[in-house]
Structures are given as C-alpha cells and as structure tokens.
C-alpha cells in the first residue's frame, strides 16, 4: 500500500476523550479518586514575551516537526512502533508530589503511559524550573518491588535485585532512566486540590532531551495500564483548549461530567477506536469533512486504519490538525472556492 504525505492544517479543537473498558494495572494498595476534578493547563510558550503571531508560528513549527517524525517512521512499514517525543509537548500540567508537597510542572502527553519526574540523587539531569524531587524528604514515598503489579505492568521495566528499574527512550532521543515508586500526587486548581496516594511513577535519575528543560517530567495519559488515567480508574477524561492567542489557561478534567457539575446538554460525542498496532493512542473514527454546507468528496477509507497504518489520532503534543495530502488538497480547494 502507498501512503501519501501528511499535510498540516491549523485548526482549534475541543476534545472529549471517553474511555472504553480496558484492563488496568495499578500499584498495590492503590485507592482511586472517587470524584471528578479539574487541572489547569498552560501553553509551553504562554509565559514567554512573544506576540500572537510568534506564538502561532512556534505552535505550527512544533506540530510540523512532530508529524514529520511520525511520517518518516511510518514509511518503514507495518512493523513501525510509533514514537513519542519527550520535548514536543504543547501543554504543561501543574501538580505536586510527596509529603510535604513539592510543586512542579510536567508535559501533558496523550501519547505515552508513564508518569515521571526527575529525582535526587541525580546522575544526569537537565535544568528544570523547580527544585528536583528528593524522595528521602517525603514521608509518603515507597519503592516498588519487582513482584508488584505496577512493575510487571510497565513494558520498559527491568529488575535489579528487588529494585524495579525502567528506561524510556522517546522518538526525539529524549530519555529517562530510573526506578519505579509510588507517591502521593496532588492535582487541581488553587481553589480545589485533590491528593491521591500511591500513584505509581518513574523516579528519573539519568535524564536528557531537547525541550525538556522547561518542565520537570512528563505525565502520560495514554491507554496503557501505567498512565495517570488508568491509575485514577476514571472512565472519562477531557480537555478544553483555549485559543492559541488567549492568555487564559486551558482545563483538563478527570471524571464524568456530572462529577464535575457540567451539563451534558451541549455535548456531542464520537467513538474512539483502538489500533492493535499502536495500542497507546486514541484514534478517531472520522467519516468525512464539510466546508460550510458542502460535504467533501473524500473517500472514507482515507481516514481508516489499514493493516495497522493510517487512521487519525487525538494528540496533545500538537495544536494543529494534519491530514493526508489528497484530503488536504480537497479541503483547501473548497475553502478557497468559498472564500472567493
């Protein structure tokens, strides 16, 4: 099968991810969050002294680099394992770790399933904007044993003695090496915080990567059993993104809409599908695209998964929508026609 290039199109989207039932592996004695809560998101470039045009240009460039890497790897064939790019995130999450709480910010990533942050004693760490977490100063820190469900549930874990170690290498050659543990994580806004004990995470002591120095780690939200979504045991999470040029923060929600006191009245939904070849990603079942009242003549199979290839994913790492070349050309031609 021949795959056409993927072309980028700048769009603003609001995404609701409703998770189907799946097997989840949690750390021993983990207690899930019982109610919904909200976490503020900030754009990677939000605190820089940039004009609106400069922010948009950086967002487009970051998205193009991400999709170019994906396209290059996808050309290798059906055996391709989609990479995740550690430094390519578009949004930060603010959260805290340990007892007492140590605040830090991490890259939100729907394409990976490990939560990790840099830890002392650090063999090699990138510069981060907040103090590096020191497990020895937290009363709620616990190492994860090799026999634990969490250690066995993470594909990149390995054992040395009774220490469950891990190595995660991302598609842009960013990497984190360390050991798995559990801690109390605190989420939410300043007016409403939620502390959840026994969250499994990676304590990174040897970390490197381009673009990671503006955060202290990554929060994986993918379908995998070790992601934050799976550990919280919530069947639904969602995020509502403000405009690229809006300095207001976006929101990430965990839990159902009634839990969050949000009405279902104005919510439309579409099913998410799974690709067995890329089990971490959230795929959309896109049927077609309209411009105004015109439904575009794009074959439905353009958006379908065939032999593990193709399809359309929701990805927090970019704020632009990228389409297969034929679909992109059809869309732009109709848009230009209606604009004239």
Residue, then its C-alpha position, 0 to 999 in steps of 0.5 A: x500500500x502507498x501512503x501519501x504525505x501528511x499535510x498540516x492544517x491549523x485548526x482549534x479543537x475541543x476534545x472529549x476523550x471517553x474511555x472504553x473498558x480496558x484492563x488496568x494495572x495499578x500499584x498495590x494498595x492503590x485507592x482511586x479518586x472517587x470524584x471528578x476534578x479539574x487541572x489547569x493547563x498552560x501553553x509551553x510558550x504562554x509565559x514567554x514575551x512573544x506576540x500572537x503571531x510568534x506564538x502561532x508560528x512556534x505552535x505550527x513549527x512544533x506540530x510540523x516537526x512532530x508529524x514529520x517524525x511520525x511520517x518518516x517512521x511510518x514509511x518503514x512499514x507495518x512493523x513501525x512502533x510509533x514514537x513519542x517525543x519527550x520535548x514536543x509537548x504543547x501543554x504543561x500540567x501543574x501538580x505536586x508530589x510527596x509529603x510535604x508537597x513539592x510543586x512542579x510542572x510536567x508535559x501533558x502527553x496523550x501519547x505515552x503511559x508513564x508518569x515521571x519526574x526527575x529525582x535526587x540523587x541525580x546522575x544526569x539531569x537537565x535544568x528544570x524550573x523547580x527544585x528536583x524531587x528528593x524522595x528521602x524528604x517525603x514521608x509518603x514515598x515507597x519503592x516498588x518491588x519487582x513482584x508488584x503489579x505496577x512493575x510487571x505492568x510497565x513494558x520498559x521495566x527491568x529488575x535489579x535485585x528487588x529494585x524495579x528499574x525502567x528506561x524510556x527512550x522517546x522518538x526525539x532521543x529524549x530519555x529517562x532512566x530510573x526506578x519505579x515508586x509510588x507517591x502521593x500526587x496532588x492535582x487541581x486548581x488553587x481553589x480545589x486540590x485533590x491528593x491521591x496516594x500511591x500513584x505509581x511513577x518513574x523516579x528519573x535519575x539519568x535524564x536528557x532531551x531537547x525541550x525538556x528543560x522547561x518542565x520537570x517530567x512528563x505525565x502520560x495519559x495514554x491507554x496503557x495500564x501505567x498512565x495517570x488515567x488508568x491509575x485514577x480508574x476514571x472512565x472519562x477524561x477531557x480537555x478544553x483548549x483555549x485559543x492559541x492567542x488567549x492568555x487564559x489557561x486551558x482545563x483538563x478534567x478527570x471524571x464524568x461530567x456530572x462529577x464535575x457539575x457540567x451539563x451534558x446538554x451541549x455535548x456531542x460525542x464520537x467513538x474512539x477506536x483502538x489500533x492493535x498496532x499502536x495500542x497507546x493512542x486514541x484514534x478517531x473514527x472520522x467519516x468525512x469533512x464539510x466546508x460550510x454546507x458542502x460535504x467533501x468528496x473524500x473517500x472514507x477509507x482515507x481516514x481508516x486504519x489499514x493493516x495497522x497504518x493510517x487512521x487519525x489520532x487525538x494528540x496533545x503534543x500538537x495544536x494543529x490538525x494534519x491530514x493526508x495530502x489528497x484530503x488536504x488538497x480537497x479541503x483547501x480547494x473548497x475553502x478557497x472556492x468559498x472564500x472567493 
